[in-house]
Amino acid sequence: MRIRIFTLSFTAAVFGLGASQADAASCSSFVTIKSFDEKASTVEVSYASGNMNKFFPKPEGAPRDSTKIPGSCKGNVTKNKNLVVKGTGGRMSITQVRTNYEGKMLNDPDDAAWLTAKLKELIGSKTEVVAVIRPGMAKDSPLGITTIYLPAGPEDLAEIKRIEDQGEDVE
């Protein structure tokens, strides 16, 4: 009986540790995409620092935790300058490009050239974005960008202003 309890608790601890390591490997960082290698499906990035609260503006009184982004990248992740991107596949397996305010996915998953064109646009404009970085599903997979959040644009800021203007001051 004791052996069964030990075996079950050991197994649970091992699987629990593996899950927490996978969660810990997901992170986000401000990056500027410097180049894109189409053949290898990788981008070269330079890491930067920024303020998530300023990057993701919200209307006054909105909850601050509505954007579900992993914590900041630390340690060896930021030493890795080449990250995998994926332009085609299912909705959950591609590198998603999302709007800042609503988090709406902009990709056309059926168009293989869409992500390439967007990456080249970001490289040309030297736009700083927030990238969610995760390891691949297979063991020893390289790190890749799963989501790119674009900076708040005029449409986002206009919508925030519209919502704030609708609010009533209660005294």
C-alpha positions as CSV (number, residue, x, y, z in Angstrom):
1,M,0.0,0.0,0.0
2,R,2.8,2.4,0.9
3,I,4.6,1.6,-2.4
4,R,1.4,2.5,-4.3
5,I,1.0,5.8,-2.5
6,F,4.6,6.6,-3.0
7,T,4.5,5.7,-6.7
8,L,1.3,7.8,-7.3
9,S,2.7,10.8,-5.5
10,F,6.0,10.5,-7.3
11,T,4.2,10.3,-10.7
12,A,2.1,13.3,-9.8
13,A,5.1,15.3,-8.8
14,V,7.0,14.5,-12.0
15,F,4.1,15.4,-14.2
16,G,3.3,18.5,-12.2
17,L,7.0,19.6,-12.5
18,G,6.9,19.1,-16.3
19,A,3.8,21.2,-16.6
20,S,5.2,24.0,-14.6
21,Q,8.4,24.0,-16.6
22,A,6.4,24.2,-19.8
23,D,4.4,27.1,-18.4
24,A,7.5,28.8,-17.2
25,A,9.0,28.6,-20.7
26,S,6.3,30.8,-22.2
27,C,7.1,34.5,-22.0
28,S,6.6,37.8,-23.7
29,S,9.0,40.6,-24.6
30,F,9.2,43.8,-26.5
31,V,11.1,43.0,-29.7
32,T,12.0,44.7,-33.0
33,I,12.1,42.2,-35.9
34,K,15.4,42.8,-37.8
35,S,15.2,40.2,-40.6
36,F,13.2,37.3,-41.9
37,D,14.6,34.1,-43.4
38,E,11.8,32.5,-45.5
39,K,13.5,29.2,-46.1
40,A,14.2,28.6,-42.4
41,S,11.0,30.3,-41.3
42,T,12.9,32.3,-38.7
43,V,13.1,35.9,-37.7
44,E,16.1,37.7,-36.1
45,V,14.9,40.0,-33.3
46,S,16.5,42.5,-31.0
47,Y,15.0,42.6,-27.5
48,A,14.0,45.9,-25.9
49,S,12.3,47.0,-22.7
50,G,9.0,48.7,-22.4
51,N,5.9,49.2,-20.3
52,M,3.1,46.7,-20.9
53,N,0.5,49.1,-19.3
54,K,1.5,51.9,-21.8
55,F,1.7,49.5,-24.7
56,F,-1.8,48.1,-24.0
57,P,-3.9,51.1,-23.2
58,K,-7.3,50.6,-21.7
59,P,-10.2,52.9,-21.0
60,E,-10.3,54.5,-17.6
61,G,-11.8,52.1,-15.1
62,A,-11.2,49.0,-17.3
63,P,-9.6,46.0,-15.6
64,R,-5.8,45.9,-16.2
65,D,-5.5,42.2,-16.4
66,S,-7.7,41.6,-19.4
67,T,-4.8,41.1,-21.8
68,K,-3.6,37.5,-21.2
69,I,0.1,37.8,-21.9
70,P,2.8,35.6,-20.1
71,G,5.4,37.3,-17.9
72,S,8.6,38.9,-19.2
73,C,11.3,36.8,-20.8
74,K,14.4,36.3,-18.7
75,G,17.7,34.5,-18.8
76,N,18.6,32.3,-21.7
77,V,15.5,33.2,-23.8
78,T,16.7,36.8,-24.5
79,K,20.1,35.4,-25.7
80,N,18.3,33.6,-28.5
81,K,18.0,36.1,-31.3
82,N,16.6,33.7,-34.0
83,L,13.1,32.6,-33.4
84,V,10.8,30.3,-35.4
85,V,7.7,31.7,-37.1
86,K,5.0,29.7,-38.9
87,G,2.8,31.2,-41.6
88,T,0.5,28.4,-42.5
89,G,-1.4,25.7,-40.7
90,G,-4.4,25.7,-38.3
91,R,-5.5,28.7,-36.5
92,M,-3.7,27.6,-33.3
93,S,-0.5,26.5,-34.9
94,I,0.4,29.7,-36.9
95,T,2.3,32.8,-35.6
96,Q,-0.7,35.0,-35.0
97,V,-0.6,38.8,-35.5
98,R,-3.1,40.5,-33.2
99,T,-4.4,44.0,-32.7
100,N,-3.4,45.8,-29.5
101,Y,-6.7,46.9,-28.0
102,E,-9.2,44.1,-28.9
103,G,-6.6,41.3,-29.4
104,K,-8.3,40.5,-32.8
105,M,-6.3,38.1,-35.0
106,L,-5.4,39.8,-38.3
107,N,-3.9,36.7,-40.1
108,D,-5.3,35.1,-43.1
109,P,-4.5,31.4,-42.3
110,D,-5.2,30.3,-45.8
111,D,-2.7,32.8,-47.4
112,A,0.8,31.6,-47.1
113,A,2.2,35.0,-48.1
114,W,0.2,37.0,-45.5
115,L,2.6,36.6,-42.6
116,T,5.7,37.1,-44.9
117,A,4.3,40.4,-46.1
118,K,3.4,41.5,-42.5
119,L,6.9,40.6,-41.2
120,K,8.5,42.5,-44.1
121,E,6.3,45.5,-43.2
122,L,7.3,45.4,-39.6
123,I,11.0,45.1,-40.5
124,G,10.8,48.0,-42.9
125,S,9.1,50.3,-40.4
126,K,11.3,49.1,-37.5
127,T,8.1,48.7,-35.4
128,E,8.5,47.6,-31.8
129,V,6.0,44.9,-31.0
130,V,5.2,42.5,-28.1
131,A,6.0,38.9,-29.0
132,V,4.9,35.8,-27.1
133,I,7.7,33.3,-27.2
134,R,7.2,29.6,-26.5
135,P,9.1,26.4,-27.2
136,G,7.7,24.0,-29.8
137,M,5.7,21.0,-28.9
138,A,8.4,18.4,-29.6
139,K,11.2,17.8,-27.1
140,D,14.2,20.1,-27.7
141,S,12.2,22.2,-30.2
142,P,13.6,25.7,-30.8
143,L,11.8,28.8,-29.4
144,G,9.3,30.4,-31.6
145,I,7.0,33.4,-31.7
146,T,3.4,32.3,-31.3
147,T,1.8,35.7,-31.2
148,I,2.8,39.3,-32.2
149,Y,0.8,42.2,-30.7
150,L,1.0,45.3,-32.8
151,P,1.3,48.7,-31.0
152,A,-1.9,50.7,-30.4
153,G,-2.9,52.5,-33.5
154,P,-5.1,55.5,-34.1
155,E,-8.2,53.3,-34.4
156,D,-7.4,51.8,-30.9
157,L,-6.9,55.1,-29.3
158,A,-10.0,56.6,-30.9
159,E,-12.1,53.7,-29.6
160,I,-10.7,54.1,-26.1
161,K,-11.5,57.9,-26.2
162,R,-15.0,57.1,-27.4
163,I,-15.6,54.7,-24.5
164,E,-14.2,57.2,-22.0
165,D,-16.4,60.0,-23.5
166,Q,-19.5,57.8,-23.0
167,G,-18.8,57.4,-19.3
168,E,-20.6,59.4,-16.7
169,D,-19.0,61.1,-13.8
170,V,-20.7,60.1,-10.6
171,E,-20.4,62.5,-7.7
